[in-house]
Amino acid sequence: MSKPLRFGIIGLGNIGQVHIDCFSECKNVDLVAGCDENTQRLDRLPKSAARFSDYDQMINSGKIDAVLIAVPHYQHVPMSIAAIERGIHVLCEKPIAVSVSEARRLNAVAKKHPKVKFGIMYQQRTDATYAKLRELIHSGELGEISRITWIVTDWFRTNAYYGSGGWRATWKGEGGGVLINQCPHNLDLLQWITGLMPSRITAVGFIGKTHPIEVEDEISAILEYPNGAIGHFMTTTGEAPGTNRLEIAGDRGKFVLEGGKLHFTRTTQSISELNRTTNQSFPTIECWEIDIPVIGKANDRAALLQNFINHVNDDTPLIAPGIEGVRGLEIGNAMVMSALKRQPVNLPINGEEFDEFLEEMGRTYGGRKTIETREAAVNMAASAR
Ligand SMILES: NC(=O)c1ccc[n+]([C@@H]2O[C@H](COP(=O)([O-])OP(=O)(O)OC[C@H]3O[C@@H](n4cnc5c(N)ncnc54)[C@H](O)[C@@H]3O)[C@@H](O)[C@H]2O)c1
């Protein structure tokens, strides 16, 4: 058996601590080093691990084969590139980047180093319910997809959360709000489950609609797909109790995933064919109501980490390749730009245009914390045109 993979971790904050525990659940790996610029947090590491306050020193130390990057988003790209160029395998936290241009730059570097493994911490891809839904859709059970509707309003956050300061909910610190912080998993799953990328997005959204923050806290988007399918994505951090309901309709019925339960209303015939061939105006649609049994865990970080370790050790296929991080990110970039510029955005999006938009948002709204009324939120979004 090969020697355990020597892993280091950069960033020992909220999620870094959780990852430390995940390492103890995994096989064929040793957490041998950790890095945080806040040196008090180095105490969170196991006693045997080497400690660094400078990530470059850890990457160049010769002590690690792979690194898990768990620092705020803007540093994901420079740290991933630094590690990949030194031949260190990278498992990076979501989002892979803040802007699509940065994610594309990272992907170009990763492609130049095919022997260096590159993954993203999209642990929700290990969720057995999402994986089952994807499997059924990809096997053709649903036929051609006609509608995808995801209400994700269960991301409620309070003013106290936003008031805890730091890099969160600022254009400078994280480059956006609910789409870049809370929704990256949903935006990835949207494209991963369906296998579809939208070609155009039209969104409505608000900066600080329900919280005194400078970034967006509510977005509703309409997604147009090349095959004519339509999507709806609704999210906010201001609603409670929220809803998390995903509906995917197609030629052979409809999947509904809500409350951890996956239900399939399966038509006994193709709806498009029935439409073409029947002479009845109001036919009864015969359906089977199926509760899809799902075996397995939800949202398993250790499983994603183990998959990455196995991928490095023996080329086990990656559940979440790093280069796929750009896909959900691009959908989120398009939504926020469409909402705040109040105009539709075509995909693939123009990376430079998004970067200019991001700069403009920082210049215009950076540091503003006093948006308190709905009316002010509407005016701010309108003035961003
Ligand atoms: N996959 C998930 O479900 C999930 C969950 C939570 C957070 N995240 C992601 O993880 C990242 C970190 O989030 P968090 O909540 O842990 O943030 P955090 O602020 O709690 O922790 C970040 C840590 O990084 C350290 N750090 C910052 N810059 C550094 C540098 N240059 N060198 C060394 N250390 C540095 C900070 O001192 C801090 O300890 C974010 O990108 C977030 O989106 C992912």
Ligand as a Chemical Component Dictionary entry (heavy atoms), coordinates in Angstrom:
data_LIG
# 
_chem_comp.id                   LIG 
_chem_comp.type                 NON-POLYMER 
_chem_comp.pdbx_formal_charge   0 
_chem_comp.three_letter_code    LIG 
# 
loop_
_chem_comp_atom.comp_id 
_chem_comp_atom.atom_id 
_chem_comp_atom.alt_atom_id 
_chem_comp_atom.type_symbol 
_chem_comp_atom.charge 
_chem_comp_atom.model_Cartn_x 
_chem_comp_atom.model_Cartn_y 
_chem_comp_atom.model_Cartn_z 
_chem_comp_atom.pdbx_ordinal 
LIG N1  N1  N 0  -18.080 23.910 1.603  1  
LIG C1  C1  C 0  -18.832 24.545 2.488  2  
LIG O1  O1  O 0  -19.979 24.147 2.747  3  
LIG C2  C2  C 0  -18.308 25.764 3.179  4  
LIG C3  C3  C 0  -18.810 26.125 4.446  5  
LIG C4  C4  C 0  -18.283 27.256 5.066  6  
LIG C5  C5  C 0  -17.294 28.022 4.441  7  
LIG N2  N2  N 1  -16.850 27.651 3.197  8  
LIG C6  C6  C 0  -15.825 28.475 2.518  9  
LIG O2  O2  O 0  -14.612 28.420 3.237  10 
LIG C7  C7  C 0  -13.919 29.666 3.159  11 
LIG C8  C8  C 0  -13.587 30.137 4.579  12 
LIG O3  O3  O 0  -14.785 30.372 5.283  13 
LIG P1  P1  P 0  -14.800 30.438 6.892  14 
LIG O4  O4  O 0  -16.216 30.621 7.261  15 
LIG O5  O5  O -1 -14.042 29.319 7.475  16 
LIG O6  O6  O 0  -14.006 31.806 7.123  17 
LIG P2  P2  P 0  -13.262 32.271 8.463  18 
LIG O7  O7  O 0  -13.080 33.738 8.338  19 
LIG O8  O8  O 0  -13.949 31.715 9.653  20 
LIG O9  O9  O 0  -11.841 31.537 8.352  21 
LIG C9  C9  C 0  -10.872 31.886 7.412  22 
LIG C10 C10 C 0  -9.490  31.668 8.040  23 
LIG O10 O10 O 0  -8.509  31.942 7.031  24 
LIG C11 C11 C 0  -7.427  32.637 7.664  25 
LIG N3  N3  N 0  -6.695  33.371 6.620  26 
LIG C12 C12 C 0  -7.144  34.392 5.871  27 
LIG N4  N4  N 0  -6.201  34.776 4.989  28 
LIG C13 C13 C 0  -5.135  33.993 5.199  29 
LIG C14 C14 C 0  -3.838  33.913 4.610  30 
LIG N5  N5  N 0  -3.453  34.718 3.620  31 
LIG N6  N6  N 0  -2.987  32.968 5.068  32 
LIG C15 C15 C 0  -3.351  32.128 6.080  33 
LIG N7  N7  N 0  -4.579  32.164 6.672  34 
LIG C16 C16 C 0  -5.444  33.091 6.246  35 
LIG C17 C17 C 0  -8.111  33.532 8.688  36 
LIG O11 O11 O 0  -7.214  33.966 9.690  37 
LIG C18 C18 C 0  -9.202  32.611 9.200  38 
LIG O12 O12 O 0  -8.768  31.857 10.319 39 
LIG C19 C19 C 0  -14.859 30.607 2.390  40 
LIG O13 O13 O 0  -14.446 30.721 1.059  41 
LIG C20 C20 C 0  -16.216 29.945 2.475  42 
LIG O14 O14 O 0  -17.047 30.191 1.352  43 
LIG C21 C21 C 0  -17.332 26.548 2.589  44 
# 
loop_
_chem_comp_bond.comp_id 
_chem_comp_bond.atom_id_1 
_chem_comp_bond.atom_id_2 
_chem_comp_bond.value_order 
_chem_comp_bond.pdbx_ordinal 
LIG N1  C1  SING 1  
LIG C1  O1  DOUB 2  
LIG C1  C2  SING 3  
LIG C2  C3  SING 4  
LIG C2  C21 DOUB 5  
LIG C3  C4  DOUB 6  
LIG C4  C5  SING 7  
LIG C5  N2  DOUB 8  
LIG N2  C6  SING 9  
LIG N2  C21 SING 10 
LIG C6  O2  SING 11 
LIG C6  C20 SING 12 
LIG O2  C7  SING 13 
LIG C7  C8  SING 14 
LIG C7  C19 SING 15 
LIG C8  O3  SING 16 
LIG O3  P1  SING 17 
LIG P1  O4  DOUB 18 
LIG P1  O5  SING 19 
LIG P1  O6  SING 20 
LIG O6  P2  SING 21 
LIG P2  O7  DOUB 22 
LIG P2  O8  SING 23 
LIG P2  O9  SING 24 
LIG O9  C9  SING 25 
LIG C9  C10 SING 26 
LIG C10 O10 SING 27 
LIG C10 C18 SING 28 
LIG O10 C11 SING 29 
LIG C11 N3  SING 30 
LIG C11 C17 SING 31 
LIG N3  C12 SING 32 
LIG N3  C16 SING 33 
LIG C12 N4  DOUB 34 
LIG N4  C13 SING 35 
LIG C13 C14 SING 36 
LIG C13 C16 DOUB 37 
LIG C14 N5  SING 38 
LIG C14 N6  DOUB 39 
LIG N6  C15 SING 40 
LIG C15 N7  DOUB 41 
LIG N7  C16 SING 42 
LIG C17 O11 SING 43 
LIG C17 C18 SING 44 
LIG C18 O12 SING 45 
LIG C19 O13 SING 46 
LIG C19 C20 SING 47 
LIG C20 O14 SING 48 
# 
